Amino acid sequence: MISRRTFTAGLGGALVAGLAGCVTSHDTGPVTGIVDLPAGYRPDLNSDEAGIWLQADKAEAAMRNSANRIRDEAITSLVADMTCRIVGNHCPHLRTYVLRVAEPNAMASPNGSFQYWSGILLRMQSESHLAAIIGHECAHYIRRHSLVQMRNVRNQADLALFLGMGLTMAGAANGMDLANMIAMGGISSFSREHEYEADALGLKLMADAGYDPMAAPSVWNRFIKIRDAGGEKEKFDFFLSTHPPDGEREKELTRLAELRRARASAPDRLRAALAPIRPMLLADEVNRGTFKRSQKLFDLMQDGDSAPGDILFYKGELHRRRGKDDDDMIALSFYHEACEAAGAPPEAFRMVGLIRWRRGEKDKAREYFRRYLHVKPDAGDRDMIGKYLAGA
Amino acid sequence: MMKRLLSLLAVLALTGCAGFQLVPAGKVELQGQVELETPLAWNGTVDSDIFLWTLDGPALQQMIFHVGIKDDKTLFDEVNHEAKEHWLMKLAGKERDLVTLKFKKSMTEFEIMDLFTATYTAIYEGQSVTADKLAPAVVGGQPGFRFEYSYAAKDEVRRRGFATGAVVDDKLYIVHYQGSSIYHFDRNLADAERIVASIKFKKKA
């Protein structure tokens, strides 16, 4: 049974999730029952909607000044430009933020602020992939899912209270628990409806903007592959899951995408825009400490990448950090591959040197230390490298 | 902030008052392995092989000593995922997909710095700790290392720090000092440096 505490926490969580609709088939019209957001709209100050806008304004102010906000021009400009292409006449009223958070997530707030976490950018294979995510978030915003979800949570809480009281007075054991469970189920299934709706509208928006609609199910296929690599089953709970099962979303998006003509000439500026910050994002992914999932992501990223040196280097880092069995040798092999590939960070040379030094191959190690300092003469650790070159 | 810290650091950062005692100015011995001298009194607490000192509260500045980390051990129990695995899951090869960051006595200084930043990034709930300026150093008469680091935790306060340490008798000793970039780091940096300069490793009996 769901305890009152769980229910209360659930309501709180549902409200927070509702305030920032996140990464959701519906082709029969809005499930919200209210009109789509008019461009430039601001709610009446006496309305319940104004309350959630104020909260969103406050959260946006914190995000704007956050130390984790990525300010790199290339990626932030691309995300802003794509959002405008996809969202149409709402464009002047939206703000987009890219945040350095390794987890894959994106959120749209009712006040028009959108946040994209770096972890989701790293998981995108193409600009059309990212367009599917942006389209989904724009759909949450246009359909005003935050507002409707907040009202639904409030109504379900009222319902739970009255139903619980009635059941208790009628002598039902655990009457409040039963009522709470029913309400939680109502909130979660309503949220899942929103996700399906945002998936469908998002796909329409991104396809209308010139992106490949097949990218939408492809994104989910990618997420599923990475999750499965970690050996974890998807946890779906009818009463508590606010999002539909990944596999169902992929299936429905495939059905919807097949109804549209594929776009062979969709733009793809993502790889170039991510290039300046990709090593940082790869390092953050390694720092998540998930070996198998990160390894799968890196395999998927490497497929078809013309300059995979940084990916190879961080594959090596995954193995070196784990440090089991033959990991040191596997890491050395990846570092060597990275050194020969385009896009390798200078640190690949350093790591070859370090592992060879540990193996007693000091002359070979010094050769790679020199190569490291050659490509990075102002390295912050040059004094330490100097110690090794001098004999350690 | 730092909700996930079930370890010493977490408790301190959250409550700011758990188990603190006065560390008077003067000579201090840690775990019977390290001797040092502090020019001023601190509020200190200890959990196993981790000592934490602060003047104004851990969120503003702190000095942490990891004393004698043995081969194949973690800096914090919190990041020892292997130890939390149920033996049945291990037997079935169904361990969670989480890497345990352990000190290895064969590690180079670069890898120790990486162990430090990766461990503290995990401790700070994924808020990236970045380090730079790794250089040789002498700590307690032993050849060691020193580097600088920085991060912004979830409270959005930018912090700076330095860490120094050495591997002695196959055990890792790290001491690091950090404070808010805007004020506290600079304010007591000289005090921290004097403490580091006074470190002596006690000889085995």
Interface residues (C-beta under 8 A of the other chain):
Chain A: A62 N65 S66 A67 N68 R100 V101 A102 E103 G230 G231 E232 A283 D284 V286 N287 R288 G289 T290 F291 K292 R293 L318 R320 R321 R322 G323 R350 L354 W357 R358 G380 D381 D383 M384 K387
Chain B: H81 K94 D97 L98 V99 L101 K102 K104 S106 T108 E109 F110 E111 D114 A118 T121 A122 G126 Q127 S128 D132 K133 L134 A135 P136 F145 F147 A152 E156 R158
